[in-house]
Amino acid sequence: MKYQLQCLKTGELIDDAYTLHHTDNALLRAVYNEPFTLRKNADGVWKYLSWLPVSQANRYVAGTVTYRAVALGEALGLSNLWVTYHGYWPEKGGLCPTGSFKDMEAVPTIQRMHDHGCTGLICASAGNTARAFTHFCGLDNTPLIVVVGKDHAKRIWTRPENDAESVRLVVVEDGDYYDAKTVAKGIAAHLPGWQMEGSVHNVARRDGIGSLMLDAAFTIGRLPDHYFQGIGGGPGPIGIHEMAERLVNEGLFEGPVPRQHVSQNVEHHPIHSAWQAGRNHLVPEDFPVEDVEVYSDYLLNKGPAYGQVGAVHDILKASNGQTYIVDRKDAMTARQTIESIEGIDIMTPGAVAAASLLQAVQTGTVKNDDCVLLNISGGGLKRLKDDIETRVLEPWLTVKKSTAVASILDKMASE
């Protein structure tokens, strides 16, 4: 293989076997041993195959659209604002067929799985990740078990070209995203050959989404000064910071790496609480005592990757980063501003990120002429459903938390 995995705690290099864990409380990072080559004639993430942890490109396409947002910049008080957009937007060249940047994580993950002979994938999600893997695994006829909480099943829909016959959707009727993750881990322990997709521990996911920084740097002609994104679990900002470091270390662009700015809902913000308190770990007090209703539930994660070596705390520290909390009113205002100016609908995480950018401009954290990259991490879903007839995927099984693992394994054994 053209790469090895490096433990960010010990520095040890190991060969990849779809490896997710090596040392407790530490991430692995892909270390590439070939010179970087930009594949200009390729599409989406495959332009950046040199820095994806796979043996080859496959036939599936997902990728970033980076563009200078002049009118939106003027509205936000910025003269050099760039948007990295992920979603359905045909006339702009939007290359994420299920409407979010999770498509860019799914495409290389499926190839990594094939490289290592996995039987199938297991995925837990609040919607975007599950929908992306459902789309591409369905097209690829790759066995996939998707586990979601009761409120998120409606988000798992398919496009006409995907019959999704290889996909088993499991709905935890008395559970949320955290419960879905627990169930997924439970069944993975009993299914030899099946692999958890891995979330933040999956280097194919991190480098897949990290390719947006490569697209941005080559489009802008430099690394941006600032990068803004709504954050839930953390794979996105981590992968994007890692790619920026590669660009600097390889001498392809001058540093410093972009300053990371990550934002959360005002009602649920464990990463913000820990960072503002100066801690390198989360504590129970960082989380609300009870379940709360938030503006963007895509950003609601009860176990974010904050304190592990190489995780969100470390990338904030390395980039002199900052965290923000955003209330519903400000997020809705930001969303309305973007949609009216850009002419495309966006998902809630991008609105939270844009509202935090406005905070940073108003406080002087970001100067008016700084080069800023704003991640609109999902969008075009209303437009897509106007253009394309989608169908909500029917559950393969509906389970209760207490008996979920046994119910799933029994159903699989009976097939």
C-alpha positions in Angstrom: 0.0 0.0 0.0 1.1 3.6 -0.6 0.5 4.5 3.1 0.8 3.3 6.7 -1.1 4.3 9.8 0.6 6.3 12.5 -0.5 6.2 16.1 -0.6 9.8 17.2 0.3 8.9 20.8 3.3 6.6 20.3 4.4 7.6 16.8 4.4 3.9 15.8 3.8 3.1 12.1 1.6 0.0 11.3 0.2 -1.6 8.2 -3.5 -1.0 7.6 -6.0 -3.8 8.0 -9.1 -1.5 8.1 -7.6 -0.7 11.5 -9.7 1.6 13.7 -7.9 1.4 17.0 -4.3 0.8 18.0 -3.6 2.6 21.3 -6.2 3.7 23.9 -7.3 7.3 23.7 -5.5 8.1 20.5 -6.3 8.4 16.8 -4.5 6.9 13.9 -3.5 9.0 10.9 -2.7 7.9 7.4 0.9 8.7 6.4 1.4 8.7 2.6 4.8 7.6 1.1 4.3 8.8 -2.4 4.6 12.4 -3.8 1.3 14.2 -4.1 -0.2 14.3 -7.6 -3.3 16.3 -8.5 -5.4 14.2 -10.9 -7.0 17.1 -12.8 -9.1 14.9 -15.1 -10.7 13.0 -12.2 -13.9 13.9 -10.5 -14.7 14.7 -6.8 -12.5 13.2 -4.2 -10.6 11.2 -6.7 -8.7 14.2 -7.8 -6.8 13.8 -4.6 -6.3 10.0 -4.7 -2.6 10.4 -3.6 -3.9 11.3 -0.1 -6.7 8.9 0.2 -6.0 5.6 2.1 -7.1 3.3 -0.7 -5.5 1.3 -3.5 -7.4 2.8 -6.3 -10.3 5.0 -7.3 -13.8 3.4 -7.7 -16.6 4.5 -10.0 -18.5 6.5 -7.4 -18.3 10.3 -7.3 -18.7 12.8 -4.5 -16.8 16.0 -4.0 -16.5 19.7 -3.0 -17.5 22.8 -4.9 -15.3 25.7 -3.8 -16.3 29.2 -4.9 -15.8 32.8 -4.0 -19.0 34.1 -2.4 -18.8 37.9 -3.2 -22.4 38.9 -2.4 -22.6 36.8 0.7 -19.2 38.1 1.8 -20.5 41.7 1.5 -23.6 40.8 3.6 -21.3 39.4 6.3 -18.8 42.2 6.1 -16.0 40.2 4.4 -14.1 41.0 1.2 -12.5 37.6 0.7 -15.1 34.9 1.6 -15.0 31.5 0.0 -17.6 28.7 0.4 -17.0 25.0 0.2 -20.4 23.6 -0.6 -21.6 20.0 -0.3 -24.9 19.0 -1.7 -27.2 19.0 -4.7 -26.7 22.0 -6.9 -26.6 21.0 -10.6 -25.7 24.4 -12.1 -23.0 25.0 -9.6 -21.5 21.5 -10.0 -22.6 20.1 -6.7 -21.2 16.6 -6.4 -22.8 15.2 -3.2 -25.8 13.2 -4.4 -27.5 12.7 -1.0 -27.0 16.3 0.0 -24.2 16.4 2.5 -20.4 16.0 2.8 -20.9 12.6 4.2 -20.9 11.4 0.6 -17.3 12.3 0.4 -16.6 10.1 3.4 -18.6 7.1 2.1 -17.0 6.9 -1.3 -13.4 6.2 -0.1 -14.6 4.1 2.8 -16.3 1.6 0.5 -13.0 1.3 -1.5 -11.0 0.9 1.8 -13.4 -1.9 2.8 -12.9 -3.7 -0.5 -9.1 -3.3 -0.2 -9.3 -5.3 3.1 -11.8 -7.9 2.2 -14.6 -6.9 4.6 -17.9 -8.8 4.3 -20.0 -5.7 5.0 -20.3 -2.4 6.8 -22.2 -1.4 9.9 -23.2 2.3 10.3 -25.0 4.3 13.0 -26.2 7.7 12.2 -28.4 10.7 12.8 -29.2 10.7 9.1 -26.6 12.2 6.8 -24.0 9.4 7.2 -26.6 6.7 7.0 -28.1 8.2 3.9 -24.7 8.5 2.2 -23.7 4.9 3.0 -27.1 3.7 1.9 -26.7 5.4 -1.4 -23.2 4.2 -2.3 -23.4 0.7 -0.7 -26.7 0.2 -2.5 -25.2 1.2 -5.9 -22.2 -1.1 -5.1 -24.3 -4.0 -3.8 -22.2 -3.9 -0.7 -24.0 -5.4 2.4 -24.8 -2.6 4.9 -26.6 -2.5 8.2 -27.7 1.0 9.1 -28.9 1.7 12.7 -30.8 4.9 13.5 -32.9 6.3 16.3 -36.7 6.7 15.9 -36.6 10.3 14.9 -34.1 9.8 12.1 -35.5 7.0 10.1 -37.4 9.4 7.8 -34.0 10.9 6.7 -32.9 7.6 5.1 -34.2 8.0 1.6 -32.9 6.7 -1.7 -32.7 8.1 -5.3 -34.2 6.2 -8.2 -30.9 4.8 -9.4 -30.4 3.0 -6.0 -32.6 0.0 -5.3 -30.8 -0.4 -1.9 -31.4 -4.1 -1.9 -28.1 -4.7 -0.1 -29.1 -2.3 2.8 -30.8 -3.4 6.0 -32.2 -0.4 7.9 -32.7 -1.0 11.7 -34.8 1.6 13.7 -34.4 1.7 17.4 -37.9 2.8 18.3 -37.1 4.0 21.8 -33.6 5.3 21.1 -31.6 8.2 19.8 -28.3 8.5 17.9 -26.2 7.5 20.9 -28.4 4.4 21.4 -28.0 3.6 17.7 -24.2 3.7 18.1 -24.4 1.4 21.1 -26.5 -1.1 19.1 -24.2 -1.0 16.1 -21.2 -1.7 18.2 -23.1 -4.5 19.9 -23.9 -6.4 16.7 -20.4 -5.7 15.2 -18.9 -7.8 18.0 -20.9 -10.8 16.8 -20.5 -10.6 13.0 -17.1 -11.8 11.9 -16.0 -10.1 8.7 -18.3 -7.2 9.1 -16.7 -3.9 9.9 -17.9 -0.8 11.7 -17.5 2.2 9.4 -15.5 3.8 12.2 -16.6 7.4 12.4 -13.7 9.6 13.6 -11.4 6.5 13.8 -11.9 5.8 10.1 -9.0 7.4 8.2 -10.9 7.1 4.9 -13.7 9.2 6.3 -11.4 11.8 7.7 -9.3 12.1 4.5 -12.3 11.9 2.3 -13.8 15.0 3.9 -10.4 16.5 4.4 -10.1 16.7 0.6 -12.3 19.8 0.8 -9.2 21.7 2.1 -7.2 20.4 -0.9 -10.0 21.6 -3.2 -10.1 25.0 -1.5 -6.4 25.5 -1.5 -5.9 24.7 -5.2 -9.0 26.8 -6.1 -8.1 29.9 -4.0 -4.4 29.6 -4.6 -3.5 29.6 -0.9 -4.6 28.2 2.4 -7.4 30.3 4.0 -6.7 32.2 7.2 -9.9 30.8 8.8 -12.1 27.7 8.5 -15.7 27.6 9.9 -17.8 24.5 10.4 -20.6 23.3 12.7 -19.4 20.4 14.7 -20.9 17.3 16.2 -18.6 14.3 16.6 -15.5 15.9 15.0 -14.3 13.9 12.0 -14.7 16.8 9.7 -12.5 19.5 11.4 -9.9 16.9 12.3 -9.6 15.6 8.8 -9.5 19.1 7.3 -6.8 20.2 9.8 -4.7 17.1 8.9 -5.0 17.8 5.2 -3.9 21.4 5.8 -0.8 20.1 7.7 0.0 17.8 4.8 -0.1 20.7 2.4 2.3 22.7 4.5 4.6 19.9 5.3 4.9 18.9 1.7 5.7 22.5 0.7 2.7 22.7 -1.6 1.4 25.8 0.2 2.8 28.2 2.8 1.5 28.0 6.4 0.2 28.6 8.9 -2.6 26.1 8.7 -6.1 27.7 8.8 -7.4 28.7 12.2 -10.2 26.3 13.1 -13.6 27.8 14.2 -16.2 25.3 15.3 -19.7 26.0 16.4 -22.5 24.2 18.3 -26.1 24.7 19.4 -26.6 26.9 22.5 -28.5 24.1 24.3 -25.9 21.3 23.8 -22.3 22.3 23.4 -19.8 19.9 25.1 -16.9 20.8 22.9 -17.4 24.6 23.4 -17.7 24.1 27.2 -14.5 22.1 27.5 -12.5 24.4 25.2 -13.6 27.6 26.9 -12.8 26.0 30.3 -9.3 25.2 29.1 -9.7 21.5 29.5 -8.2 18.8 27.2 -11.0 16.4 28.2 -14.8 16.3 28.6 -16.6 16.1 31.9 -20.2 15.2 32.6 -21.0 18.9 33.4 -20.2 19.7 29.7 -23.5 18.0 28.7 -27.0 19.1 29.6 -28.6 17.1 32.4 -31.7 16.2 30.3 -32.3 15.7 26.6 -32.8 19.0 24.9 -34.3 20.3 21.7 -31.8 22.0 19.5 -31.8 23.9 16.2 -29.4 21.5 14.4 -29.7 17.9 15.8 -27.0 16.9 13.3 -24.6 18.6 15.7 -25.9 16.8 18.8 -23.4 14.2 19.8 -23.1 12.6 23.2 -19.6 11.2 22.6 -17.6 13.7 20.4 -13.9 13.0 19.7 -12.5 15.8 21.8 -9.9 14.5 24.3 -8.2 11.7 22.3 -4.7 12.4 21.1 -5.1 14.0 17.6 -8.8 14.9 18.2 -10.6 18.2 18.4 -8.8 19.6 21.4 -5.5 19.0 19.7 -6.4 20.5 16.4 -7.9 23.6 18.1 -4.7 24.0 20.1 -2.5 23.5 17.0 -4.4 26.0 14.9 -5.1 28.6 17.6 -8.8 27.7 17.1 -12.0 29.0 18.6 -15.4 27.6 19.5 -18.8 29.2 19.4 -22.4 28.6 20.5 -25.3 29.7 18.3 -28.9 30.2 19.2 -31.9 29.3 17.0 -32.8 32.8 16.0 -29.3 33.7 14.8 -28.9 30.4 12.9 -32.3 30.9 11.2 -31.3 34.4 10.2 -28.0 33.2 8.8 -29.8 30.4 6.9 -32.2 32.9 5.4 -29.4 35.2 4.4 -27.5 32.5 2.6 -30.5 31.0 0.8 -31.7 34.4 -0.4 -28.3 35.4 -1.7 -27.0 32.1 -3.1 -30.4 30.8 -4.4 -30.0 27.3 -2.9 -31.4 25.8 0.3 -29.0 24.7 3.0 -29.1 22.3 5.9 -28.9 23.5 9.5 -25.2 22.8 10.3 -24.1 25.3 7.6 -26.5 27.9 9.1 -24.9 27.4 12.6 -21.4 27.8 11.0 -22.4 31.0 9.2 -23.9 32.5 12.4 -20.7 31.8 14.2 -18.7 33.5 11.4 -20.8 36.6 11.9 -20.0 36.5 15.6 -16.3 36.3 14.8 -16.5 39.3 12.4 -18.5 41.3 15.0 -15.9 40.6 17.8 -12.9 41.3 15.5 -11.7 37.7 15.8 -11.9 37.7 12.0 -10.8 40.8 10.1 -12.8 42.1 7.1 -10.1 41.3 4.6 -9.1 37.9 6.0 -9.4 34.9 3.7 -12.2 32.9 5.1 -13.5 29.4 4.2 -17.1 28.6 5.2 -18.2 25.0 5.0 -21.8 24.7 3.9 -21.8 21.0 4.8 -25.2 20.1 3.4 -27.7 21.6 1.1 -29.9 21.4 -2.0 -32.3 18.8 -0.5 -35.4 20.8 -1.3 -34.1 21.4 -4.8 -33.2 17.7 -5.1 -36.7 16.5 -4.1 -38.2 18.9 -6.6 -36.1 17.5 -9.4 -35.8 13.8 -8.4 -38.4 11.4 -7.0 -37.0 9.9 -3.8 -38.4 7.2 -1.6 -38.0 6.7 2.2 -36.3 3.4 2.9 -38.5 0.9 4.6 -37.1 -0.5 7.9 -35.8 -4.1 7.7 -36.3 -4.3 11.4 -37.7 -2.2 14.3 -36.2 -2.9 17.7 -36.2 -1.8 21.3 -32.9 -0.8 23.0 -33.0 -3.6 25.6 -33.3 -6.4 23.0 -31.9 -4.8 19.9 -28.7 -6.8 19.4 -30.4 -10.2 20.0 -33.3 -9.2 17.6 -30.9 -8.2 14.8 -28.7 -11.3 15.1 -31.8 -13.6 15.2 -33.2 -11.9 12.1 -29.9 -12.3 10.2 -29.6 -15.9 11.2 -33.0 -16.6 9.9 -32.4 -15.2 6.4 
